[in-house]
Amino acid sequence: MAASDISPQSGYIQHHLVHLNSVGEKQSVIADFDIVNYDSLFWSIAMGLLVVFVLWRAAKAVTAGTPGRFQAFVEMLIEMVEDQAKSIVPSETSRRFVSPLALTVFLWIILMNVLDLVPVDLLPWLFKVTGVGAEHGDPLYYHRILPTADLNVPMGMSLGVLLLMFYYGVKIKNPGGFVKELFTAPFHAHGIASLFLAPFNFLLNCIEYAAKSVSLGMRLFGNMFAGELIFMLIALLGGAWTGFNGSSLGLGIGHVLAGSVWAIFHILIVLLQAFIFMMLTLVYVGQAHEGH
């Protein structure tokens, strides 16, 4: 399709869906390990460092007396995550690592998701004002601020959870017991029947691990990508302004109302997706402690 065949609205959305990457154009396939999305790396690392800094400040400011508002808020979050971990992860030794991890993941995903509330055209406008990224070929001409709408980030996090499942499975059941369970569960049998069922058990366990990791990452990605698209469609209402006339005023009012309503609703999605990812992380790690 020629560039002239693309409508301005489609061109606007397609432009905002291209990452600042190592090739300077839109990725054409789902998985391409030769392409590095620098914007996703920058914002995800920045939000992760911000979470670490906030938790470090909270730990440094801990007092034995009456806690301040900031300390009380962080303690509430810690207690919430710890209560969830106690009901899911049976090993107290494992919870010493898993609970802080779940808290960090929860806050990290919240901060990354919150970036979706930044107006779609704010950064392009700032780049244009500063003279950086205003034209095609400039360093920041393409830039996506939302890391969780980049499939690489949620899937990378879900692969980290998968590695934790393997780690605790081997640690709790020992290497021999973990491998044995791959071939003897969920269909238990004895004698020749166990040899016949071993390939099917192994295949089912591989599918189970793959399904858990893929669904964990895709759920977060799908929700945030859809939310990002809706914000772009709402931005098109404001972009249709042609002056003080009836249609432009109507679209402008619709832009403000739709943007406000969706932003408020999206706050719930931001928190809910972070909570779901945290809970599933705890559930999957907890299941690694159990046998079929």
C-alpha positions as CSV (number, residue, x, y, z in Angstrom):
1,M,0.0,0.0,0.0
2,A,1.4,3.4,-1.0
3,A,1.8,6.1,1.6
4,S,-0.9,8.2,-0.2
5,D,-3.4,5.4,0.4
6,I,-3.1,5.7,4.2
7,S,-5.6,8.1,5.8
8,P,-4.2,10.8,8.1
9,Q,-5.9,9.0,11.0
10,S,-4.3,5.6,10.2
11,G,-1.0,7.3,9.7
12,Y,-1.2,9.0,13.1
13,I,-1.9,5.7,14.9
14,Q,0.7,3.8,12.9
15,H,3.3,6.5,13.7
16,H,2.6,6.3,17.5
17,L,2.9,2.5,17.4
18,V,6.5,2.5,16.2
19,H,9.2,2.2,18.8
20,L,12.5,4.0,19.0
21,N,14.6,1.0,18.0
22,S,17.8,0.0,16.5
23,V,16.5,-0.2,13.0
24,G,14.4,3.0,12.9
25,E,11.2,1.4,11.6
26,K,8.3,-0.7,12.6
27,Q,9.0,-4.3,13.6
28,S,7.6,-6.6,10.9
29,V,7.5,-9.9,12.8
30,I,6.5,-10.8,16.3
31,A,9.9,-12.0,17.4
32,D,13.0,-10.4,16.0
33,F,16.0,-10.5,18.3
34,D,18.0,-8.2,16.1
35,I,15.8,-5.3,17.1
36,V,16.2,-3.5,20.4
37,N,13.4,-1.1,21.5
38,Y,15.4,1.6,23.3
39,D,12.3,3.5,24.5
40,S,10.9,0.4,26.2
41,L,14.3,-0.3,27.8
42,F,14.7,3.2,29.0
43,W,11.2,3.6,30.6
44,S,11.1,0.2,32.1
45,I,14.5,0.5,33.7
46,A,13.7,4.1,34.9
47,M,10.5,2.9,36.5
48,G,12.3,0.0,38.1
49,L,15.0,2.2,39.6
50,L,12.2,4.6,40.8
51,V,10.6,1.6,42.7
52,V,13.9,0.6,44.2
53,F,14.6,4.2,45.3
54,V,11.1,4.6,46.9
55,L,11.4,1.3,48.8
56,W,14.9,2.3,49.9
57,R,13.7,5.6,51.1
58,A,10.9,3.9,53.0
59,A,13.3,1.5,54.6
60,K,15.7,4.3,55.6
61,A,12.9,6.4,57.1
62,V,11.5,3.7,59.3
63,T,10.9,4.8,62.8
64,A,10.0,2.8,65.9
65,G,7.4,5.3,67.0
66,T,4.3,6.6,65.2
67,P,4.9,6.2,61.5
68,G,4.4,9.0,59.0
69,R,2.0,8.8,56.1
70,F,4.6,7.6,53.7
71,Q,5.9,4.9,56.0
72,A,2.3,3.8,56.9
73,F,1.4,3.5,53.2
74,V,4.5,1.4,52.4
75,E,3.8,-0.8,55.5
76,M,0.2,-1.3,54.3
77,L,1.5,-2.5,50.9
78,I,4.0,-4.8,52.5
79,E,1.4,-6.3,54.8
80,M,-1.0,-6.8,51.9
81,V,1.6,-8.6,49.8
82,E,2.8,-10.7,52.8
83,D,-0.7,-11.8,53.7
84,Q,-1.3,-12.9,50.1
85,A,2.1,-14.7,50.1
86,K,1.4,-16.6,53.3
87,S,-1.8,-18.0,51.9
88,I,-0.1,-19.2,48.7
89,V,3.6,-19.9,49.2
90,P,3.9,-22.5,52.0
91,S,7.6,-22.2,52.6
92,E,8.6,-19.4,55.0
93,T,12.1,-19.5,53.7
94,S,10.9,-19.0,50.1
95,R,8.6,-16.1,51.2
96,R,11.7,-14.2,52.4
97,F,12.6,-13.8,48.7
98,V,9.2,-14.2,47.0
99,S,7.3,-11.6,49.1
100,P,9.8,-8.7,48.3
101,L,9.9,-9.8,44.7
102,A,6.1,-9.7,44.5
103,L,6.0,-6.3,46.1
104,T,8.6,-5.0,43.7
105,V,6.8,-6.4,40.6
106,F,3.5,-5.0,41.8
107,L,4.9,-1.4,42.2
108,W,7.0,-1.7,39.0
109,I,4.1,-2.7,36.8
110,I,1.9,0.1,38.4
111,L,4.5,2.7,37.5
112,M,5.0,1.4,34.0
113,N,1.3,1.2,33.4
114,V,0.7,4.7,34.8
115,L,2.8,6.1,31.9
116,D,-0.2,5.3,29.7
117,L,-1.9,8.3,31.4
118,V,0.6,10.7,29.9
119,P,-1.1,12.5,27.0
120,V,-0.2,10.7,23.7
121,D,1.2,13.8,22.0
122,L,2.9,15.4,25.0
123,L,6.4,13.9,24.3
124,P,6.2,14.5,20.6
125,W,5.3,18.1,21.3
126,L,8.2,18.4,23.7
127,F,10.5,16.9,21.2
128,K,9.3,19.3,18.5
129,V,9.6,22.4,20.9
130,T,13.2,21.4,21.7
131,G,14.0,20.7,18.1
132,V,14.7,17.0,18.7
133,G,12.7,14.3,16.9
134,A,10.5,16.8,14.9
135,E,11.3,15.3,11.5
136,H,11.7,11.8,10.1
137,G,15.2,10.7,10.7
138,D,15.7,12.6,13.9
139,P,16.7,10.5,17.0
140,L,13.4,10.7,18.8
141,Y,11.0,10.8,15.8
142,Y,9.6,7.5,17.0
143,H,9.0,7.0,20.7
144,R,6.5,4.9,22.7
145,I,6.4,5.7,26.4
146,L,4.4,2.6,27.6
147,P,6.8,-0.4,28.2
148,T,4.0,-2.8,29.0
149,A,2.4,-2.2,25.6
150,D,5.6,-3.7,24.1
151,L,5.3,-7.4,24.0
152,N,9.0,-7.9,24.8
153,V,8.6,-6.4,28.3
154,P,5.6,-8.4,29.7
155,M,7.0,-11.6,28.1
156,G,10.4,-11.0,29.5
157,M,8.9,-10.6,33.0
158,S,6.8,-13.8,32.5
159,L,9.9,-15.7,31.5
160,G,11.5,-14.5,34.7
161,V,8.6,-16.0,36.6
162,L,9.0,-19.2,34.6
163,L,12.6,-19.5,35.7
164,L,11.5,-19.0,39.3
165,M,9.1,-21.9,38.9
166,F,11.9,-24.1,37.6
167,Y,14.2,-22.9,40.4
168,Y,11.8,-23.6,43.2
169,G,10.6,-26.8,41.7
170,V,14.2,-28.1,41.6
171,K,15.0,-26.7,45.0
172,I,12.0,-28.1,46.8
173,K,11.8,-31.5,45.1
174,N,15.5,-31.8,44.3
175,P,16.6,-32.3,40.7
176,G,15.7,-36.0,40.5
177,G,12.3,-35.5,42.0
178,F,11.6,-32.5,39.7
179,V,12.5,-34.5,36.5
180,K,10.6,-37.5,37.7
181,E,7.5,-35.5,38.2
182,L,7.7,-34.2,34.6
183,F,7.3,-37.8,33.4
184,T,5.0,-39.3,36.1
185,A,2.4,-36.5,36.6
186,P,-0.4,-35.7,36.2
187,F,-1.3,-39.3,35.0
188,H,0.2,-41.6,37.7
189,A,0.7,-45.3,36.8
190,H,2.9,-48.2,37.7
191,G,5.0,-50.7,35.6
192,I,4.7,-50.7,31.9
193,A,1.8,-48.3,32.0
194,S,4.1,-45.6,33.5
195,L,6.5,-46.0,30.6
196,F,3.6,-45.6,28.1
197,L,2.2,-42.5,29.8
198,A,5.7,-40.8,30.4
199,P,5.8,-39.0,27.0
200,F,2.2,-37.8,27.4
201,N,2.9,-36.5,31.0
202,F,6.1,-34.8,29.8
203,L,4.2,-33.1,26.9
204,L,1.4,-32.0,29.2
205,N,3.8,-30.5,31.7
206,C,5.6,-28.6,28.9
207,I,2.3,-27.3,27.6
208,E,1.3,-26.2,31.2
209,Y,4.6,-24.3,31.8
210,A,4.4,-22.7,28.3
211,A,0.7,-21.7,28.8
212,K,1.4,-20.2,32.2
213,S,4.2,-18.0,31.0
214,V,2.5,-17.0,27.7
215,S,-0.8,-16.2,29.3
216,L,0.9,-14.2,32.1
217,G,2.7,-11.9,29.7
218,M,0.0,-11.7,27.0
219,R,-2.7,-10.7,29.6
220,L,-0.7,-7.7,30.7
221,F,0.3,-6.8,27.1
222,G,-3.2,-7.1,25.7
223,N,-4.9,-4.9,28.2
224,M,-2.3,-2.2,28.1
225,F,-2.0,-2.2,24.3
226,A,-5.8,-1.9,24.0
227,G,-5.8,0.9,26.4
228,E,-3.0,2.7,24.5
229,L,-5.0,2.4,21.3
230,I,-8.2,3.8,22.9
231,F,-6.2,6.8,24.1
232,M,-4.9,7.3,20.5
233,L,-8.5,7.2,19.1
234,I,-9.6,9.7,21.7
235,A,-6.7,12.0,20.7
236,L,-7.9,11.9,17.1
237,L,-11.1,13.7,18.3
238,G,-9.0,16.6,19.5
239,G,-6.9,16.5,16.4
240,A,-10.0,17.1,14.2
241,W,-10.1,20.7,15.5
242,T,-10.5,23.2,12.6
243,G,-11.6,26.3,14.4
244,F,-14.5,27.7,16.4
245,N,-17.3,25.9,14.6
246,G,-20.0,23.5,15.7
247,S,-18.4,20.3,14.6
248,S,-15.0,21.2,16.1
249,L,-16.5,22.3,19.4
250,G,-18.5,19.1,19.6
251,L,-15.4,17.0,18.9
252,G,-13.3,19.0,21.3
253,I,-15.9,18.5,24.1
254,G,-16.1,14.8,23.2
255,H,-12.3,14.6,23.3
256,V,-12.2,16.1,26.9
257,L,-15.1,14.0,28.2
258,A,-14.0,10.7,26.6
259,G,-10.4,11.3,27.6
260,S,-11.4,12.1,31.2
261,V,-13.8,9.1,31.6
262,W,-11.3,6.6,30.0
263,A,-8.4,7.9,32.1
264,I,-10.4,7.4,35.3
265,F,-11.5,4.0,34.3
266,H,-7.9,3.2,33.1
267,I,-6.6,3.8,36.6
268,L,-8.5,0.7,37.7
269,I,-7.0,-1.3,34.8
270,V,-3.5,-0.1,35.7
271,L,-3.9,-1.2,39.3
272,L,-5.8,-4.4,38.5
273,Q,-3.3,-5.7,35.9
274,A,-0.4,-5.1,38.4
275,F,-2.3,-6.9,41.1
276,I,-3.2,-9.9,38.8
277,F,0.5,-10.2,37.6
278,M,1.7,-10.1,41.2
279,M,-0.9,-12.7,42.4
280,L,-0.2,-15.1,39.5
281,T,3.5,-14.8,40.2
282,L,2.8,-15.9,43.8
283,V,0.4,-18.7,42.6
284,Y,2.9,-20.1,40.1
285,V,5.8,-20.0,42.6
286,G,3.5,-21.6,45.2
287,Q,2.5,-24.4,42.8
288,A,6.2,-25.1,42.2
289,H,6.4,-26.1,45.9
290,E,3.6,-28.6,45.5
291,G,3.4,-32.0,43.7
292,H,0.8,-33.1,41.3
